[in-house]
Amino acid sequence: METFTIIKNFLKKENVQAVLICLILGALAFTVQTQSGRFMEDSSVKVLEPLDKADSIQNQVINASLTVSSVKISTLKKQYLMSEQVKRYYRQLGTTYYVNYYSFSICAIVFATLLTVAVFLMVNKGWQNSSLLLKTFLLANIVLSSVYYFLPNVLSNKDNINSNMLKIKEFQKIQSDIMKIAVNAGKLDEKKMDSAIQNHFDRISANIDFPTTIDNSKIDSKLLKLLETDSYNK
């Protein structure tokens, strides 16, 4: 009983309750972000299902077309498979940015709503007359709503989604061009086949990178100077 009484008295302290409010809001932020992220991931799987089926059909076409056993035909197959794997990489990366963008946005809406409630309560009482709990609730929601509002901009989610979509389209185009050659492989002479293979390698090499951008204008000025100095030294 003494332990229970000590804990009860401890929890009655306003400072302790203020800390608990911060912890509860932090847990709420984690829960909302996690659940909204899972929802968007499940939705993206359903949305991308037709593309997965299309890729499967493409694989069947390429396997049926490139049946002759030769070094060049084998190279074409490997170029197609390489493009397929890289395309999947960019699609997964783009999906991650897509999921993060919407989960951050949902969190921003939730905490902006809670912030509106806190401001309404604060206006009625005024800052001086408000309790520490209300002040903590207000300030915590200001921080959380601001973080989730600016995160998509700082991480350039929209730009990264678009960049990865362009990469997906480019590698799909490379695969389509390989399929065109595969269908007419028996009709092409050696020079055209060599030229096509070299062209595919050049395009694959030119489009493999890591399209990740950060909007430096959203970063703290001190950190921005450090990034600029580091970039200059390189």
C-alpha positions as CSV (number, residue, x, y, z in Angstrom):
1,M,0.0,0.0,0.0
2,E,2.8,2.4,0.8
3,T,4.3,1.8,-2.6
4,F,1.0,2.4,-4.3
5,T,0.6,5.6,-2.3
6,I,4.0,6.8,-3.2
7,I,3.3,6.2,-6.9
8,K,-0.1,7.9,-6.7
9,N,1.4,11.0,-5.0
10,F,4.2,11.0,-7.6
11,L,1.8,11.0,-10.5
12,K,-0.2,13.8,-8.9
13,K,2.8,16.2,-9.4
14,E,2.2,18.6,-12.3
15,N,5.7,18.2,-13.7
16,V,5.3,14.5,-13.9
17,Q,1.9,14.8,-15.6
18,A,3.5,17.2,-18.1
19,V,6.1,14.6,-18.9
20,L,3.5,11.9,-19.3
21,I,1.6,14.1,-21.7
22,C,4.7,14.4,-23.9
23,L,5.2,10.6,-23.7
24,I,1.6,10.0,-24.6
25,L,1.7,12.3,-27.6
26,G,5.0,10.8,-28.7
27,A,3.4,7.3,-28.5
28,L,0.4,8.6,-30.5
29,A,2.7,10.0,-33.2
30,F,4.5,6.6,-33.5
31,T,1.2,4.8,-33.6
32,V,-0.4,7.0,-36.2
33,Q,2.7,7.0,-38.4
34,T,3.1,3.3,-38.2
35,Q,-0.5,2.4,-38.8
36,S,-0.9,5.0,-41.7
37,G,2.3,3.7,-43.2
38,R,1.0,0.1,-43.1
39,F,-2.3,1.1,-44.6
40,M,-0.5,2.9,-47.5
41,E,1.9,-0.1,-48.0
42,D,-1.1,-2.4,-48.3
43,S,-2.8,0.0,-50.7
44,S,0.3,0.3,-52.8
45,V,0.6,-3.5,-53.1
46,K,-2.9,-3.7,-54.5
47,V,-2.3,-0.7,-56.9
48,L,0.9,-2.3,-58.2
49,E,-0.6,-5.8,-58.7
50,P,-1.5,-5.2,-62.4
51,L,2.1,-4.1,-63.0
52,D,3.4,-7.2,-61.4
53,K,1.2,-9.3,-63.7
54,A,2.4,-7.3,-66.7
55,D,6.0,-8.0,-65.7
56,S,5.3,-11.7,-65.5
57,I,3.8,-11.6,-69.0
58,Q,6.9,-9.8,-70.3
59,N,9.1,-12.4,-68.8
60,Q,7.1,-15.1,-70.6
61,V,7.5,-13.3,-73.9
62,I,11.2,-12.8,-73.5
63,N,11.8,-16.4,-72.5
64,A,9.7,-17.6,-75.4
65,S,11.4,-15.3,-77.9
66,L,15.1,-15.8,-76.9
67,T,15.3,-19.6,-77.3
68,V,18.5,-19.8,-79.4
69,S,21.6,-20.6,-77.4
70,S,24.3,-18.1,-78.2
71,V,26.4,-15.5,-76.3
72,K,24.5,-12.5,-77.7
73,I,21.1,-14.0,-77.0
74,S,22.2,-14.8,-73.5
75,T,23.5,-11.2,-73.1
76,L,20.1,-9.8,-74.2
77,K,18.4,-12.0,-71.5
78,K,20.8,-10.8,-68.9
79,Q,20.3,-7.2,-69.9
80,Y,16.5,-7.7,-69.6
81,L,16.8,-9.3,-66.2
82,M,19.2,-6.6,-65.0
83,S,16.7,-3.9,-66.1
84,E,14.0,-5.8,-64.3
85,Q,15.8,-5.9,-61.0
86,V,16.9,-2.3,-61.2
87,K,13.3,-1.2,-62.1
88,R,12.0,-3.1,-59.0
89,Y,14.6,-1.4,-56.9
90,Y,13.4,2.1,-58.0
91,R,9.8,1.0,-57.6
92,Q,10.4,-0.1,-54.0
93,L,12.3,3.1,-53.3
94,G,9.5,5.2,-54.9
95,T,6.9,3.3,-52.9
96,T,8.8,4.0,-49.7
97,Y,8.8,7.8,-50.4
98,Y,5.1,7.5,-51.3
99,V,4.3,5.8,-48.1
100,N,6.4,8.2,-46.0
101,Y,4.8,11.2,-47.7
102,Y,1.3,10.2,-46.9
103,S,2.0,8.9,-43.4
104,F,3.8,12.2,-42.5
105,S,0.9,14.2,-44.0
106,I,-1.7,12.2,-42.0
107,C,0.3,12.8,-38.8
108,A,0.5,16.5,-39.6
109,I,-3.3,16.6,-39.9
110,V,-3.8,14.8,-36.6
111,F,-1.5,17.0,-34.6
112,A,-2.6,20.2,-36.4
113,T,-6.1,19.3,-35.2
114,L,-4.9,18.7,-31.6
115,L,-3.0,22.0,-31.8
116,T,-6.2,23.8,-32.8
117,V,-8.0,22.3,-29.8
118,A,-5.1,23.4,-27.5
119,V,-5.1,27.0,-29.0
120,F,-8.9,27.2,-28.4
121,L,-8.5,26.2,-24.8
122,M,-5.5,28.5,-24.3
123,V,-7.4,31.5,-25.8
124,N,-10.2,31.1,-23.3
125,K,-7.8,31.0,-20.3
126,G,-4.8,33.0,-21.5
127,W,-1.2,31.9,-21.1
128,Q,-0.7,33.3,-17.6
129,N,-3.9,31.6,-16.3
130,S,-3.3,28.3,-18.1
131,S,-2.0,25.2,-16.2
132,L,1.4,23.6,-16.9
133,L,-0.5,20.7,-18.5
134,L,-2.3,22.8,-21.0
135,K,0.9,24.7,-21.9
136,T,2.8,21.4,-22.3
137,F,0.0,20.0,-24.5
138,L,0.1,23.2,-26.7
139,L,3.9,23.3,-27.1
140,A,4.2,19.5,-27.7
141,N,1.6,19.7,-30.5
142,I,3.3,22.7,-32.0
143,V,6.5,20.7,-32.2
144,L,4.9,17.5,-33.6
145,S,2.7,19.3,-36.1
146,S,5.7,21.4,-37.3
147,V,8.0,18.3,-37.6
148,Y,5.4,16.3,-39.6
149,Y,4.5,19.4,-41.7
150,F,8.1,20.1,-42.8
151,L,9.5,16.5,-43.0
152,P,8.0,15.9,-46.5
153,N,9.6,19.2,-47.7
154,V,13.0,18.6,-46.1
155,L,13.2,15.1,-47.5
156,S,11.8,16.3,-50.8
157,N,9.4,13.3,-50.9
158,K,7.5,14.6,-54.0
159,D,10.7,15.2,-56.0
160,N,12.1,11.8,-55.0
161,I,8.8,10.1,-56.0
162,N,8.9,11.7,-59.4
163,S,12.6,10.9,-59.8
164,N,12.1,7.3,-59.1
165,M,9.0,7.1,-61.4
166,L,11.2,8.5,-64.3
167,K,13.7,5.8,-63.6
168,I,11.0,3.1,-63.6
169,K,9.7,4.4,-67.0
170,E,13.3,4.4,-68.4
171,F,14.0,0.8,-67.5
172,Q,10.6,-0.3,-68.7
173,K,11.5,1.4,-72.0
174,I,14.8,-0.5,-72.1
175,Q,13.0,-3.8,-71.5
176,S,10.5,-3.0,-74.2
177,D,13.3,-2.3,-76.7
178,I,14.9,-5.6,-75.8
179,M,11.6,-7.3,-76.4
180,K,11.4,-5.8,-79.8
181,I,14.8,-7.1,-80.6
182,A,14.0,-10.5,-79.1
183,V,11.0,-10.9,-81.4
184,N,13.2,-10.1,-84.5
185,A,16.4,-11.6,-83.2
186,G,16.6,-14.1,-86.1
187,K,16.2,-11.3,-88.7
188,L,18.9,-9.0,-87.4
189,D,22.5,-9.1,-88.7
190,E,25.5,-9.2,-86.4
191,K,26.2,-5.4,-86.5
192,K,22.7,-4.4,-85.6
193,M,22.7,-6.9,-82.7
194,D,26.0,-5.7,-81.4
195,S,24.9,-2.1,-81.7
196,A,21.6,-2.8,-79.8
197,I,23.5,-4.7,-77.0
198,Q,25.9,-1.8,-76.6
199,N,23.1,0.7,-76.6
200,H,21.3,-1.2,-73.9
201,F,24.5,-1.3,-71.7
202,D,25.0,2.4,-72.2
203,R,21.4,3.3,-71.2
204,I,21.5,0.9,-68.2
205,S,24.8,2.4,-67.0
206,A,23.6,6.0,-67.5
207,N,20.4,5.4,-65.4
208,I,21.7,3.5,-62.4
209,D,22.1,5.9,-59.6
210,F,20.5,6.9,-56.3
211,P,17.9,9.7,-57.0
212,T,17.7,11.1,-53.5
213,T,17.4,14.8,-52.9
214,I,17.1,17.0,-49.8
215,D,15.9,20.5,-49.9
216,N,18.7,22.4,-48.1
217,S,16.6,25.5,-47.8
218,K,14.5,23.7,-45.1
219,I,17.6,22.8,-43.0
220,D,19.0,24.9,-40.1
221,S,21.5,27.5,-41.3
222,K,24.4,26.1,-39.2
223,L,23.8,22.6,-40.6
224,L,23.5,24.0,-44.1
225,K,26.9,25.8,-43.8
226,L,28.4,22.5,-42.6
227,L,27.0,20.6,-45.6
228,E,28.3,23.3,-48.0
229,T,31.8,23.2,-46.4
230,D,31.8,19.4,-46.6
231,S,30.8,19.5,-50.3
232,Y,33.5,22.1,-51.0
233,N,36.2,20.0,-49.4
234,K,35.2,17.1,-51.5
